[in-house]
Amino acid sequence: MSQAGGPGVARLVSGEGVSVRDGFSSHPVATLIIDDGDLIVSANPRAESLLNMARSALIGSRLTDVLRLDDPAMDPSFWHTDKPLSAYDVRLYAGRSDAVEMDILINPLSDAPGWRVLAMHIHSQSHAIGFRRAPSGAMSAMGAAAMLAHEIKNPLSGIRGAAQLIQGELAEGNHQLTGLIVAEVDRIASLIDRMQGFTTEQQQQAVTQNIYPLLDRAVDVALAGFGSGVRLDRQYDPSLPDALVDADRLVQVMINLLKNAVEAVQDTPGARVVVTTAFKHGFSIMRSGSRAPVTLPIEIQVMDNGPGVKENIRDVLFNPFITTKRTGQGLGLALVDKLVRDMGGLVQYERINDKGKGKAMTVFRLLLPKGANG
């Protein structure tokens, strides 16, 4: 007997088909097993509940009859993938239920060509890995935010100029209040500049390029400034192909992640931050409205041995204004999320055990598309 398809799912391949262990029935995610003819051969109780269909009705049914795409722009061939695939916020008619948005995770079974395990999340999990699309209401809000930012910055410039004129007429010992006005105006203007990064959903000018000079630039900035007192290691895969990225955005993303990592290890003995790269075969995502899956094989990780993110904010970690820092504004990771999505990639958070050392590490993982010559 061989294990495949994820935790709790065991398969026995024989001339008469597939049997599934009891662990599959208690699997906490709605899950189907699909054969090479696109027929459902098993469904757990969560799938029965989600699809509003009994197991006896599901088994033997064709997958595309049970899960029917609501978006005509999507290519139904993505169901037949021979690689791991994640499809987020896909609108489907699921079983006997009304059309809903769900996340679909498909994992091929390595010892049975054409067979797949398919997991369904009715409540979108995409926020946990940094992929969200902006609905029409959010687009309107972003437009309003852009106009508001512009209107606020104009009077701020006048206030700052007036404070500086007053300061020039005061004795040197009376500059405290005018200096405070100038400092606060600059702080508000800086905050507005950062918020304006969220007021557009346009794709960035991503081009095929070697990411290592960009990563080195971000690391050098960290070592010369906020990360000067921290051990910062680079563990690069020398065979990594070029990626499809926007150079300035990637550097900004890396500086933000490195700054977070350095701040996270400030009180950690043996503080350590590591930047790694790797090529990940077979990971794809399907965006709602796209016709084909997008492969994201370029992986960049920023790891630190700090305490990690508190449990109560992990699910909203990439949302604006979420922070545990006393003086933080909660915009850094939200901006990272947006810039990575604009480049067609994903950002993820995870806690892992450092191999061979038995210590937990915080990981922020970027997954990016491969360049045209890769």
Steps between C-alpha positions, in 0.01 A plus 500: 500500500633842410415839636388781267283804472551658840448422871255226583457375144633152426451325170506133404521460123372165373338357194158584642563861594588706804412459867540783750584474870283629780732800536362638176149510648617716791705732281398857606495637145241415234688254279433293189711233330478513120610221265666530159160507332390807701259294708464551876603178674480620860372794704532572869213625722621862476465478121149357534401792722663766282351367176165411656521155342518155654815296451301242303396775255850643472685174431494423130402856405715696258695774676392773258135410561542551876726810488384726218692818413297820511768704319502429123848654471655218704637203312344182647812303408659618826313214670731257315828639633786257554670743741394643838260788435335761723201691357384790717161672515358289218125540453332161463164330512586235757281193505142599575602833655477849354807657339770569759860614508746242626865406493592178319822309578590211268781253566579216255557152641855403409437124492184517287536711183198717434359460853464811715405608851283813492443713812237775520485801734164674489630790710791651314838420652679730258553776756725266696749474214478852373278470195191719484327670217342842540122500447326798340428659838868486591592655164266792573651535847851504353401775258352704784815442707719628216297821470492548876877455526554764233266746672663447840858543378432844347406675830772306680758669279354840595503416872863386480607812312321727745664327796843545346435872437390547862803306619729739311356797692530341844799495725697177477383382843132520394516258208360200688133542403565594137743210473227271635256630237749435219583152632132402532417632153789298356378190686145536364629563148716187524201295615293630208781413255498144630121475482502621139675174415162329546304726267569311177451142386692535173759241407859612552757505218640154568784385275724195483810553711751348740365555852834461683625858449162618627515278809859608567401866473229451766736303727772766465249769598409296808863438600588868460211616715227332705657151482859589582497317834335177379651193336355501149575194285445446128431147378441523126428226248760569227291326233192719547370633166398860439167615642227726366511794744496877536847584635408799717196325649694184581773700677234687699330171592829349618596807705160492673531127579861535619406793725217295653735206554769716663244659733361154587839371624605805703453319831600152374834347613703406192281718280507375142334596170537284189412572136463186287399426142382181335324369191171328587367265237131462440331774704229685308214733580178574315358849529131563455444630148825358357498228236799298611698426817806713576813319615697666783826304528733776624512491880663763723488456878582747775538304824575605856529325835278747683180409689272516197162664446236477771233240432212747517618706200640233267186480289495878444875552491505656153207735561571875538534642854569159660803528725634401840765775504441784744599760240405299191241604242425151365570590137828319431370146443184625330720687251719191456189298422377752245834545321552124473147450365559780248797297371276195465637320806404397852637563848453249782568488873604180679672373816738210437763305689859580406636171365761343723470768768154433639417871517195670357549754223265762361478485120365755256497330161472672163388290201561668165457414132794383292645727235450451128845346450481265801 
